[in-house]
Amino acid sequence: MIMNTSLSKDLITKLEKDHLEILDFLKRNDYQIQDLPPKSITTQSEGEAYTIAYPIQGILKYHGIINAKHRIPYFPSISLNNDCGFTISYLKLDKNLKEDRVFLDGKPAFNDELERVKATLDFIRSYSKISTKAILISRNFLRTEKGQQIGKGLGTSASGSSALSLAAAAIIYNNDENYLHNKRLLSIFSRYLASSGSRSSTGGFSLLLSHPNIDPFDCFSIRLDRKEHQSFVEEIALLTIPIKSDLKTNQAHEIVPTSPFFSAWLEQRKQLIFEFFEGLENSNLNKIGELAEYDTFCLHSVAMSVKRNNIIAWEPDTLKIMLKIRELRKKNGYNVYFSIDTGPSLVLLTHENEKNKIIDELKPFISGYEIIEGKIGGPSKIITSTSPEAKKIKGDIENFINF
């Protein structure tokens, strides 16, 4: 299903041209653009797998899905994986199942949650020529000792999507490295529950390639940080401040293209992507942080400027913390920046050697909130059934496997 778009033909043409220029830049700078592995009819249609994946935090964000069936965004986006939390998933393909069954965070999934999981499984089954139904048991976790609930806008739909897709591929392709090491294929699979799942699957700083007329098999993610960037990535500290909200954003992707600011946001994306590359190549956290803050304002301006169904995702404390971060930067000289996706929760980017000072400044100011320390996380990966991570959902499996 292609959604209606008010984009001009000139802008659509520009976005396609921008895509080609970005691809050319990647190739000239020796980024590997993998070919898809050959389609094959698998003989492995049953089995089970455990996986772990990390949520994303947008740097250059996105809103708007132009192709609902294939979860294709209007334009490219960049995010990082945030290991402040993670998703653990157990997937079982079983010929005795008559329908897919899904349990998320200790509860059966219904309606949109169930349908999005089924859409992912249906695409993977169609691609690999099997029809086996599945049971998915998945739970999101924060790295916190206080048992705090996941805040709104922390990218857990992305980690859930990439964990599910990797588990399915591991079973269907019997852990064949030709498939499990093909990040292009895995990121395509991971796009079908949440578009941002594509970037979660590749990990680190990742770019999702997209434009309005893109072929679904050309809409995939590439990891941007490489060995030469490792020391820079390791010195980045992430401070996550979860804030709960009852906000429902399921329809956001449908309505934001009607914002008068939407086209202007798309117009500048190629230039901002090249600015990100400049920041990455020069190990310039301030450049990347400035982009994250700027694009935070772009995303929320678009969401707030839709007629009638506009979305105000921030809570009063969100704005309070944003202003405090700007004060810490301008008055105290700290290198710290905020990034906010669709929700009130904040993720702060700073240097490892500055994080403790920033935490000390923030704790008395936001005493009602926990600050969760984290780093940039890697791609989704397979774990064993006896791993400490898999044991975290043992109770869910015992409760729901015969539900």
SEMAR-265826 format. One record per residue (C-alpha): residue in three letters; chain; x, y, z. Coordinates in steps of 0.5 Angstrom, whole numbers. Layout:
! SEMAR-265826
<site ALA; A; <X; Y; Z>>
...
This chain:
! SEMAR-265826
<site MET; A; <0; 0; 0>>
<site ILE; A; <3; 7; -2>>
<site MET; A; <1; 12; 2>>
<site ASN; A; <-2; 19; -1>>
<site THR; A; <4; 24; -1>>
<site SER; A; <3; 31; -2>>
<site LEU; A; <11; 32; -4>>
<site SER; A; <12; 35; -11>>
<site LYS; A; <15; 31; -17>>
<site ASP; A; <21; 36; -16>>
<site LEU; A; <22; 34; -9>>
<site ILE; A; <21; 26; -10>>
<site THR; A; <26; 27; -16>>
<site LYS; A; <31; 31; -12>>
<site LEU; A; <30; 25; -6>>
<site GLU; A; <32; 20; -11>>
<site LYS; A; <38; 24; -14>>
<site ASP; A; <40; 25; -7>>
<site HIS; A; <40; 17; -5>>
<site LEU; A; <44; 16; -11>>
<site GLU; A; <49; 21; -9>>
<site ILE; A; <49; 18; -2>>
<site LEU; A; <51; 11; -5>>
<site ASP; A; <56; 14; -9>>
<site PHE; A; <59; 17; -3>>
<site LEU; A; <59; 10; 1>>
<site LYS; A; <62; 7; -5>>
<site ARG; A; <68; 12; -6>>
<site ASN; A; <69; 11; 1>>
<site ASP; A; <70; 4; 1>>
<site TYR; A; <63; 2; 5>>
<site GLN; A; <61; -5; 3>>
<site ILE; A; <54; -5; -1>>
<site GLN; A; <53; -13; 0>>
<site ASP; A; <49; -17; -5>>
<site LEU; A; <43; -21; -3>>
<site PRO; A; <44; -28; -2>>
<site PRO; A; <41; -33; -7>>
<site LYS; A; <34; -34; -6>>
<site SER; A; <33; -41; -4>>
<site ILE; A; <28; -46; -1>>
<site THR; A; <30; -48; 5>>
<site THR; A; <29; -55; 8>>
<site GLN; A; <29; -52; 15>>
<site SER; A; <22; -50; 17>>
<site GLU; A; <22; -52; 25>>
<site GLY; A; <26; -50; 30>>
<site GLU; A; <28; -45; 36>>
<site ALA; A; <32; -39; 37>>
<site TYR; A; <34; -34; 42>>
<site THR; A; <37; -27; 40>>
<site ILE; A; <39; -20; 44>>
<site ALA; A; <38; -13; 40>>
<site TYR; A; <39; -6; 42>>
<site PRO; A; <34; 0; 42>>
<site ILE; A; <36; 6; 37>>
<site GLN; A; <36; 13; 38>>
<site GLY; A; <36; 18; 32>>
<site ILE; A; <41; 22; 30>>
<site LEU; A; <38; 24; 24>>
<site LYS; A; <31; 22; 25>>
<site TYR; A; <25; 20; 21>>
<site HIS; A; <17; 21; 21>>
<site GLY; A; <13; 18; 15>>
<site ILE; A; <12; 12; 12>>
<site ILE; A; <10; 12; 4>>
<site ASN; A; <10; 5; 3>>
<site ALA; A; <6; 2; 9>>
<site LYS; A; <6; -6; 7>>
<site HIS; A; <14; -5; 6>>
<site ARG; A; <15; 0; 12>>
<site ILE; A; <19; 4; 7>>
<site PRO; A; <20; 12; 10>>
<site TYR; A; <20; 18; 5>>
<site PHE; A; <28; 19; 6>>
<site PRO; A; <34; 16; 9>>
<site SER; A; <36; 17; 17>>
<site ILE; A; <42; 15; 22>>
<site SER; A; <41; 13; 29>>
<site LEU; A; <46; 10; 34>>
<site ASN; A; <44; 3; 38>>
<site ASN; A; <43; 5; 45>>
<site ASP; A; <45; -1; 50>>
<site CYS; A; <42; 3; 56>>
<site GLY; A; <37; -3; 55>>
<site PHE; A; <36; -9; 50>>
<site THR; A; <30; -14; 48>>
<site ILE; A; <31; -21; 49>>
<site SER; A; <27; -25; 44>>
<site TYR; A; <25; -33; 44>>
<site LEU; A; <22; -35; 37>>
<site LYS; A; <20; -42; 36>>
<site LEU; A; <17; -45; 29>>
<site ASP; A; <13; -51; 30>>
<site LYS; A; <9; -54; 24>>
<site ASN; A; <4; -56; 30>>
<site LEU; A; <2; -49; 31>>
<site LYS; A; <-5; -47; 27>>
<site GLU; A; <-3; -39; 28>>
<site ASP; A; <2; -34; 30>>
<site ARG; A; <2; -33; 38>>
<site VAL; A; <6; -27; 40>>
<site PHE; A; <7; -25; 48>>
<site LEU; A; <11; -18; 49>>
<site ASP; A; <13; -16; 56>>
<site GLY; A; <9; -21; 59>>
<site LYS; A; <2; -20; 56>>
<site PRO; A; <-1; -23; 50>>
<site ALA; A; <-1; -19; 44>>
<site PHE; A; <-7; -16; 40>>
<site ASN; A; <-9; -12; 34>>
<site ASP; A; <-3; -7; 32>>
<site GLU; A; <2; -10; 36>>
<site LEU; A; <0; -17; 33>>
<site GLU; A; <-1; -15; 26>>
<site ARG; A; <6; -12; 26>>
<site VAL; A; <10; -18; 28>>
<site LYS; A; <6; -23; 23>>
<site ALA; A; <7; -18; 18>>
<site THR; A; <15; -19; 19>>
<site LEU; A; <14; -27; 20>>
<site ASP; A; <10; -27; 13>>
<site PHE; A; <15; -23; 9>>
<site ILE; A; <20; -28; 12>>
<site ARG; A; <16; -34; 10>>
<site SER; A; <14; -31; 3>>
<site TYR; A; <22; -30; 2>>
<site SER; A; <24; -37; 4>>
<site LYS; A; <18; -41; 2>>
<site ILE; A; <16; -44; 8>>
<site SER; A; <9; -43; 12>>
<site THR; A; <11; -45; 19>>
<site LYS; A; <7; -41; 24>>
<site ALA; A; <11; -39; 30>>
<site ILE; A; <11; -37; 37>>
<site LEU; A; <14; -31; 39>>
<site ILE; A; <16; -29; 47>>
<site SER; A; <20; -22; 48>>
<site ARG; A; <21; -18; 53>>
<site ASN; A; <24; -11; 54>>
<site PHE; A; <29; -9; 59>>
<site LEU; A; <33; -3; 62>>
<site ARG; A; <40; -3; 65>>
<site THR; A; <37; -1; 72>>
<site GLU; A; <37; -3; 79>>
<site LYS; A; <30; 0; 80>>
<site GLY; A; <26; -4; 76>>
<site GLN; A; <24; 3; 72>>
<site GLN; A; <19; 2; 67>>
<site ILE; A; <21; 3; 59>>
<site GLY; A; <20; 11; 58>>
<site LYS; A; <16; 13; 52>>
<site GLY; A; <21; 14; 46>>
<site LEU; A; <27; 10; 47>>
<site GLY; A; <27; 6; 41>>
<site THR; A; <25; -1; 43>>
<site SER; A; <20; -3; 37>>
<site ALA; A; <27; -3; 33>>
<site SER; A; <30; -8; 38>>
<site GLY; A; <24; -12; 38>>
<site SER; A; <24; -12; 30>>
<site SER; A; <31; -14; 29>>
<site ALA; A; <31; -19; 35>>
<site LEU; A; <25; -22; 32>>
<site SER; A; <28; -22; 25>>
<site LEU; A; <35; -25; 27>>
<site ALA; A; <31; -31; 30>>
<site ALA; A; <27; -33; 24>>
<site ALA; A; <33; -32; 20>>
<site ALA; A; <37; -37; 24>>
<site ILE; A; <32; -42; 25>>
<site ILE; A; <30; -42; 17>>
<site TYR; A; <37; -42; 15>>
<site ASN; A; <40; -46; 20>>
<site ASN; A; <45; -41; 22>>
<site ASP; A; <48; -41; 15>>
<site GLU; A; <53; -35; 15>>
<site ASN; A; <52; -33; 8>>
<site TYR; A; <45; -31; 11>>
<site LEU; A; <47; -29; 18>>
<site HIS; A; <53; -25; 16>>
<site ASN; A; <49; -21; 10>>
<site LYS; A; <47; -15; 14>>
<site ARG; A; <43; -12; 8>>
<site LEU; A; <38; -18; 8>>
<site LEU; A; <37; -18; 16>>
<site SER; A; <36; -11; 16>>
<site ILE; A; <31; -11; 10>>
<site PHE; A; <28; -17; 14>>
<site SER; A; <28; -12; 21>>
<site ARG; A; <24; -7; 17>>
<site TYR; A; <18; -10; 17>>
<site LEU; A; <16; -9; 24>>
<site ALA; A; <19; -2; 25>>
<site SER; A; <23; 1; 20>>
<site SER; A; <28; 3; 25>>
<site GLY; A; <29; -4; 26>>
<site SER; A; <33; -4; 20>>
<site ARG; A; <38; 0; 24>>
<site SER; A; <38; -4; 30>>
<site SER; A; <40; -10; 26>>
<site THR; A; <46; -7; 24>>
<site GLY; A; <48; -3; 30>>
<site GLY; A; <53; 2; 32>>
<site PHE; A; <52; 9; 28>>
<site SER; A; <47; 6; 22>>
<site LEU; A; <44; 9; 16>>
<site LEU; A; <38; 7; 13>>
<site LEU; A; <38; 8; 5>>
<site SER; A; <31; 10; 3>>
<site HIS; A; <27; 15; -2>>
<site PRO; A; <19; 15; -4>>
<site ASN; A; <21; 11; -10>>
<site ILE; A; <26; 6; -8>>
<site ASP; A; <25; -2; -9>>
<site PRO; A; <24; -5; -2>>
<site PHE; A; <30; -9; -3>>
<site ASP; A; <34; -3; -4>>
<site CYS; A; <32; 0; 3>>
<site PHE; A; <37; -3; 8>>
<site SER; A; <42; -1; 13>>
<site ILE; A; <49; 0; 13>>
<site ARG; A; <53; 1; 19>>
<site LEU; A; <58; 7; 19>>
<site ASP; A; <63; 7; 24>>
<site ARG; A; <69; 2; 22>>
<site LYS; A; <75; 0; 26>>
<site GLU; A; <78; 7; 25>>
<site HIS; A; <73; 10; 29>>
<site GLN; A; <73; 5; 35>>
<site SER; A; <76; 9; 40>>
<site PHE; A; <72; 15; 38>>
<site VAL; A; <66; 11; 39>>
<site GLU; A; <68; 8; 45>>
<site GLU; A; <69; 15; 48>>
<site ILE; A; <62; 17; 47>>
<site ALA; A; <58; 16; 54>>
<site LEU; A; <50; 16; 53>>
<site LEU; A; <46; 18; 59>>
<site THR; A; <38; 16; 58>>
<site ILE; A; <33; 19; 62>>
<site PRO; A; <26; 15; 61>>
<site ILE; A; <20; 19; 62>>
<site LYS; A; <13; 15; 62>>
<site SER; A; <8; 18; 57>>
<site ASP; A; <1; 15; 55>>
<site LEU; A; <2; 18; 48>>
<site LYS; A; <0; 14; 43>>
<site THR; A; <4; 15; 36>>
<site ASN; A; <1; 9; 32>>
<site GLN; A; <-2; 14; 27>>
<site ALA; A; <4; 19; 27>>
<site HIS; A; <7; 16; 20>>
<site GLU; A; <1; 17; 17>>
<site ILE; A; <-1; 25; 19>>
<site VAL; A; <6; 28; 19>>
<site PRO; A; <7; 29; 12>>
<site THR; A; <1; 34; 12>>
<site SER; A; <6; 39; 16>>
<site PRO; A; <8; 45; 12>>
<site PHE; A; <15; 44; 15>>
<site PHE; A; <15; 36; 12>>
<site SER; A; <18; 38; 5>>
<site ALA; A; <23; 43; 8>>
<site TRP; A; <26; 37; 13>>
<site LEU; A; <26; 32; 7>>
<site GLU; A; <30; 38; 3>>
<site GLN; A; <36; 38; 7>>
<site ARG; A; <37; 31; 9>>
<site LYS; A; <43; 29; 4>>
<site GLN; A; <47; 35; 7>>
<site LEU; A; <46; 33; 14>>
<site ILE; A; <48; 26; 12>>
<site PHE; A; <54; 29; 9>>
<site GLU; A; <55; 33; 15>>
<site PHE; A; <55; 27; 20>>
<site PHE; A; <60; 24; 16>>
<site GLU; A; <64; 30; 17>>
<site GLY; A; <63; 29; 24>>
<site LEU; A; <65; 22; 25>>
<site GLU; A; <71; 22; 20>>
<site ASN; A; <74; 28; 25>>
<site SER; A; <72; 24; 31>>
<site ASN; A; <67; 31; 33>>
<site LEU; A; <62; 29; 38>>
<site ASN; A; <60; 36; 38>>
<site LYS; A; <58; 36; 31>>
<site ILE; A; <54; 30; 32>>
<site GLY; A; <51; 32; 38>>
<site GLU; A; <49; 39; 35>>
<site LEU; A; <46; 35; 29>>
<site ALA; A; <42; 31; 34>>
<site GLU; A; <39; 37; 37>>
<site TYR; A; <38; 40; 31>>
<site ASP; A; <34; 34; 28>>
<site THR; A; <30; 33; 35>>
<site PHE; A; <27; 40; 34>>
<site CYS; A; <26; 39; 26>>
<site LEU; A; <22; 32; 28>>
<site HIS; A; <18; 35; 34>>
<site SER; A; <16; 41; 30>>
<site VAL; A; <13; 37; 24>>
<site ALA; A; <9; 33; 29>>
<site MET; A; <7; 39; 32>>
<site SER; A; <5; 43; 26>>
<site VAL; A; <0; 38; 23>>
<site LYS; A; <-7; 40; 23>>
<site ARG; A; <-12; 38; 28>>
<site ASN; A; <-8; 31; 30>>
<site ASN; A; <-2; 34; 32>>
<site ILE; A; <3; 31; 37>>
<site ILE; A; <6; 34; 43>>
<site ALA; A; <10; 29; 45>>
<site TRP; A; <14; 32; 51>>
<site GLU; A; <12; 33; 58>>
<site PRO; A; <14; 39; 62>>
<site ASP; A; <20; 36; 65>>
<site THR; A; <22; 34; 58>>
<site LEU; A; <23; 42; 57>>
<site LYS; A; <26; 43; 63>>
<site ILE; A; <32; 38; 62>>
<site MET; A; <33; 41; 55>>
<site LEU; A; <34; 48; 58>>
<site LYS; A; <38; 45; 63>>
<site ILE; A; <43; 41; 58>>
<site ARG; A; <43; 48; 54>>
<site GLU; A; <45; 51; 61>>
<site LEU; A; <51; 46; 62>>
<site ARG; A; <54; 47; 55>>
<site LYS; A; <53; 55; 55>>
<site LYS; A; <55; 57; 62>>
<site ASN; A; <59; 51; 65>>
<site GLY; A; <63; 49; 58>>
<site TYR; A; <60; 41; 58>>
<site ASN; A; <60; 38; 52>>
<site VAL; A; <53; 35; 52>>
<site TYR; A; <47; 34; 48>>
<site PHE; A; <40; 32; 48>>
<site SER; A; <37; 27; 43>>
<site ILE; A; <29; 26; 43>>
<site ASP; A; <25; 21; 39>>
<site THR; A; <18; 21; 39>>
<site GLY; A; <16; 21; 46>>
<site PRO; A; <18; 25; 52>>
<site SER; A; <25; 21; 54>>
<site LEU; A; <32; 24; 53>>
<site VAL; A; <38; 21; 51>>
<site LEU; A; <44; 25; 52>>
<site LEU; A; <51; 25; 48>>
<site THR; A; <57; 27; 52>>
<site HIS; A; <65; 24; 53>>
<site GLU; A; <66; 19; 58>>
<site ASN; A; <71; 23; 62>>
<site GLU; A; <65; 28; 63>>
<site LYS; A; <59; 24; 64>>
<site ASN; A; <60; 24; 72>>
<site LYS; A; <60; 31; 73>>
<site ILE; A; <54; 32; 68>>
<site ILE; A; <51; 26; 72>>
<site ASP; A; <52; 30; 79>>
<site GLU; A; <49; 37; 76>>
<site LEU; A; <43; 33; 74>>
<site LYS; A; <41; 29; 80>>
<site PRO; A; <39; 34; 84>>
<site PHE; A; <36; 38; 79>>
<site ILE; A; <32; 32; 76>>
<site SER; A; <31; 28; 83>>
<site GLY; A; <25; 24; 81>>
<site TYR; A; <28; 21; 75>>
<site GLU; A; <34; 16; 74>>
<site ILE; A; <40; 17; 69>>
<site ILE; A; <42; 10; 66>>
<site GLU; A; <49; 10; 64>>
<site GLY; A; <50; 7; 57>>
<site LYS; A; <55; 6; 51>>
<site ILE; A; <54; 5; 43>>
<site GLY; A; <51; -2; 42>>
<site GLY; A; <53; -7; 37>>
<site PRO; A; <48; -11; 32>>
<site SER; A; <43; -16; 34>>
<site LYS; A; <46; -23; 36>>
<site ILE; A; <44; -30; 37>>
<site ILE; A; <45; -32; 44>>
<site THR; A; <45; -39; 47>>
<site SER; A; <39; -42; 51>>
<site THR; A; <43; -42; 58>>
<site SER; A; <46; -35; 57>>
<site PRO; A; <44; -30; 63>>
<site GLU; A; <40; -26; 58>>
<site ALA; A; <36; -32; 55>>
<site LYS; A; <35; -34; 63>>
<site LYS; A; <31; -27; 64>>
<site ILE; A; <25; -29; 60>>
<site LYS; A; <25; -36; 62>>
<site GLY; A; <19; -35; 66>>
<site ASP; A; <15; -32; 60>>
<site ILE; A; <17; -38; 56>>
<site GLU; A; <14; -43; 62>>
<site ASN; A; <8; -39; 62>>
<site PHE; A; <7; -38; 55>>
<site ILE; A; <10; -44; 51>>
<site ASN; A; <3; -48; 52>>
<site PHE; A; <-1; -42; 53>>
